[in-house]
Amino acid sequence: MFPQWSEHADAMSQVQIWTALELEGFGANLQHMGAIPAAEDAIRKEWDIPADWSLKANMNFGGMAQDHPPKPAKLPTEETVKVYTS
């Protein structure tokens, strides 16, 4: 399970980095790549990344081009969460 747990830890780091970037006024976009061979090949070539590495996601960040659009209204919790008791 250690390989899977290490990916979970990496995801937590991504959330922390994204939050830190936002607090500093940057925009960020986390893109999950999956297995896109053409993208992985181009990225390996551009940044000299070892062939045995597998791209899971990349985070682009920089100045924000525009403000975030307003979020739609959320449904009440009672309509979206179900609690079952025995």
Number of C-alpha atoms within 10 A of each C-alpha: 5 7 7 9 10 11 12 12 10 12 13 12 12 16 12 12 14 20 15 12 15 15 10 9 12 15 19 17 11 13 11 11 14 12 11 10 12 9 13 19 13 12 13 16 12 9 8 9 15 9 10 6 9 14 18 13 13 12 12 11 14 12 9 12 8 7 7 8 6 6 6 6 6 8 8 8 8 8 8 8 8 7 5 5 3 2
